[in-house]
Amino acid sequence: MRPFIPGRAAGRPIFVAHRGASDRALENSPAAFEVAVSDGADMIEFDVRLSADGLPVVFHDDRTGRTAKENLAVARTPAARLRAVRLKNGEKLPFLADVLEIVGGIVPINIESKAPGGIAAAAMALSKAGYGGELLLSSGLRGECLAARDLLPGISCGLVTRRPSASDIAFCLRHGLSSIHPYGRLLTVLRLRKVAASGIPLLPYTVDDPAEAFALIAAGAVGVFSNRAQALREAWRLG
């Protein structure tokens, strides 16, 4: 199994800024990433999809309408057209190269591939940028996790899943994945115990309530993805 999440301090849970500091700025926007960097976030998570011509775009949904001023299908729109799209906060829709420049290796990042080919495109962007910051890859697509192992074998990769099944655990162990990222609200004590018994680190998403986050950590999670990562980190510090 590959080493777990880079940047994790021994003995302390990791609070991952989900889509940037999305409690104080629009998710997956340059502003959200800038705020998370200024926070000194434990890690910043964001999503990657591909434009029609194969460039990695930082966006969660398959269409832009929820957080942008236009409603375009990302996978059917050329990069040049997507570069003209404005998010609802007025900023440009960011590409992976833009986010790598914003973060600049200052804090660890988690790139989650939402589409086939996303890992390969991310690998090219990382190489082109000469990016040397700490990095975790992830995807809910098993083929993308396998691509990560083939293309970037030295970088940790986690499997995103709604519930960590026996098949998920076996897949992670068989292919040396670093972690499982399940939906926090679907976790049961039994599933937590099964993952813990496997030795695979568990990092649930998306957990914003401190009591819920700390209960998951007490039950064996190594941390959580959160829209309120900085607030959770401070609440944990104050104890």
C-alpha positions in Angstrom: 0.0 0.0 0.0 1.3 3.5 -0.9 2.0 6.0 1.9 -1.0 7.9 3.1 -1.9 11.5 2.6 1.1 13.9 2.4 1.3 16.7 4.9 -0.5 14.8 7.6 0.9 15.6 11.1 1.4 12.6 13.3 -1.3 12.1 15.8 -3.6 14.8 14.4 -6.6 14.4 12.1 -6.5 16.0 8.7 -9.3 18.5 7.7 -9.4 18.8 3.9 -10.8 22.0 2.4 -13.5 20.6 0.2 -13.5 22.4 -3.2 -11.3 25.1 -1.4 -12.6 27.3 1.4 -16.1 26.8 0.1 -17.8 28.2 3.3 -16.3 31.6 2.5 -16.0 31.7 -1.3 -17.7 30.0 -4.2 -16.6 26.3 -4.4 -13.9 25.4 -6.9 -13.2 29.1 -7.6 -9.9 30.9 -7.6 -11.1 32.8 -4.5 -11.9 29.6 -2.6 -8.4 28.3 -3.3 -6.7 31.6 -2.4 -8.5 31.7 0.9 -7.6 28.0 1.7 -4.0 28.7 0.9 -4.0 31.8 3.2 -5.5 29.5 5.9 -2.6 27.2 5.6 -5.1 24.4 4.9 -4.1 20.8 5.8 -5.0 20.0 2.2 -7.2 21.5 -0.6 -9.5 19.1 -2.6 -10.8 19.9 -6.0 -12.4 18.2 -9.0 -11.2 17.8 -12.5 -13.2 17.2 -15.7 -12.1 17.4 -19.3 -13.0 19.9 -21.9 -14.1 18.7 -25.4 -10.4 19.0 -26.5 -9.1 17.2 -23.4 -7.8 20.0 -21.1 -8.4 19.5 -17.4 -11.0 21.9 -16.0 -11.5 22.4 -12.3 -15.3 21.8 -11.9 -17.5 19.4 -10.0 -20.6 19.1 -12.1 -20.9 17.8 -15.6 -22.6 21.1 -16.5 -21.5 24.6 -15.5 -24.9 26.1 -14.6 -25.0 25.6 -10.9 -22.0 27.8 -10.1 -21.4 29.7 -13.4 -23.3 32.3 -15.3 -23.8 30.0 -18.3 -25.0 26.4 -18.5 -22.6 24.4 -20.7 -21.7 20.7 -20.8 -18.1 20.7 -19.8 -17.2 17.6 -21.8 -18.8 19.0 -25.0 -17.3 22.5 -24.8 -13.8 23.4 -26.1 -11.3 24.9 -23.7 -11.3 28.2 -25.5 -15.0 28.6 -24.9 -14.8 27.5 -21.3 -12.2 30.1 -20.7 -14.8 32.7 -21.5 -17.2 31.4 -18.9 -17.6 33.5 -15.7 -18.4 31.9 -12.4 -21.3 33.4 -10.4 -18.7 35.4 -8.3 -17.4 37.0 -11.5 -14.1 35.0 -11.7 -13.0 32.9 -14.6 -13.7 29.2 -14.5 -10.3 27.8 -13.5 -8.3 25.1 -15.3 -5.9 22.8 -13.5 -2.9 24.9 -14.6 -4.5 27.9 -12.9 -5.1 26.2 -9.6 -1.6 24.8 -9.6 -0.3 28.3 -10.0 -2.5 29.6 -7.2 -1.5 26.9 -4.7 2.1 26.9 -5.8 3.0 23.9 -3.6 2.3 25.9 -0.5 -0.2 23.3 0.9 -1.0 19.8 -0.2 -3.7 19.2 -2.8 -6.1 16.4 -3.7 -7.0 16.2 -7.4 -10.2 14.1 -7.8 -10.8 13.0 -11.4 -14.4 13.0 -12.3 -14.0 11.7 -15.9 -12.1 9.0 -17.8 -8.8 10.5 -18.9 -8.7 13.0 -16.1 -5.7 11.5 -14.4 -3.7 11.3 -17.6 -4.6 15.0 -18.3 -3.7 15.9 -14.8 -0.3 14.1 -15.1 0.5 16.1 -18.2 -0.5 19.4 -16.5 1.6 18.6 -13.4 4.6 17.8 -15.6 4.2 20.9 -17.7 4.0 23.0 -14.6 6.9 21.3 -12.9 4.7 21.0 -9.9 6.6 19.8 -6.9 4.0 20.3 -4.1 2.6 17.5 -2.0 -0.2 15.7 -3.8 -3.0 13.1 -3.4 -4.9 11.8 -6.4 -8.4 10.2 -6.1 -11.4 9.1 -8.1 -14.7 7.3 -7.9 -13.8 5.7 -11.2 -11.7 2.6 -10.7 -10.1 2.9 -14.1 -8.8 6.4 -13.1 -7.3 4.9 -9.9 -5.5 2.3 -12.1 -4.3 5.1 -14.4 -2.9 6.9 -11.4 -1.0 3.8 -10.4 0.4 3.4 -13.9 1.1 7.0 -14.8 2.1 8.4 -11.4 3.1 5.4 -9.3 5.0 7.5 -6.7 1.9 9.5 -5.8 -0.8 8.3 -3.4 -4.3 7.6 -4.8 -7.5 7.1 -2.9 -10.8 5.5 -4.0 -13.9 7.7 -3.7 -17.1 5.7 -2.9 -20.5 6.2 -1.3 -20.1 3.2 1.0 -16.8 1.3 1.5 -17.8 -2.2 0.4 -15.8 -5.4 0.6 -15.1 -5.1 -3.1 -13.8 -1.5 -2.5 -11.5 -2.7 0.2 -10.2 -5.6 -1.9 -9.6 -3.3 -4.9 -7.6 -0.9 -2.7 -5.5 -3.6 -1.2 -4.9 -5.3 -4.6 -3.8 -2.2 -6.3 -1.9 -0.5 -3.5 -4.3 2.5 -3.1 -3.6 4.8 -0.1 -7.0 5.4 1.3 -10.8 5.1 0.9 -13.0 8.3 0.8 -16.6 7.4 1.6 -19.7 9.5 2.0 -19.7 10.3 5.8 -23.5 10.1 6.2 -23.7 6.5 4.9 -21.0 5.1 7.2 -22.1 2.7 9.9 -20.1 1.4 12.8 -19.8 -2.0 11.1 -18.4 -0.5 7.9 -16.0 1.6 9.9 -14.8 -1.4 11.7 -14.3 -3.4 8.5 -12.2 -0.7 6.9 -10.2 -0.2 10.1 -9.5 -4.0 10.1 -8.2 -3.8 6.6 -5.6 -1.1 7.6 -6.7 1.3 4.8 -7.0 4.9 6.1 -10.6 6.2 5.9 -11.2 9.8 5.0 -15.0 10.6 4.8 -16.7 13.4 2.8 -18.4 15.9 3.2 -18.6 16.5 7.0 -19.3 20.0 8.2 -20.7 19.4 11.7 -17.9 19.3 14.4 -19.7 16.7 16.5 -20.2 14.4 13.5 -16.6 14.9 12.3 -15.1 14.3 15.7 -17.3 11.2 16.2 -16.0 9.7 12.9 -12.4 10.5 13.9 -12.9 8.8 17.3 -14.3 5.8 15.5 -11.2 5.5 13.3 -11.3 8.0 10.5 -8.0 9.8 9.9 -9.8 13.0 9.1 -12.6 14.4 7.0 -13.3 16.4 3.9 -15.3 19.5 4.9 -16.7 22.8 3.5 -15.7 24.2 6.9 -12.3 22.7 7.2 -10.7 25.7 8.9 -13.5 25.9 11.4 -13.2 22.2 12.2 -9.4 22.5 12.6 -9.8 25.3 15.0 -12.5 23.5 17.0 -10.2 20.5 17.2 -7.3 22.7 18.4 -9.4 24.3 21.1 -10.6 20.8 22.1 
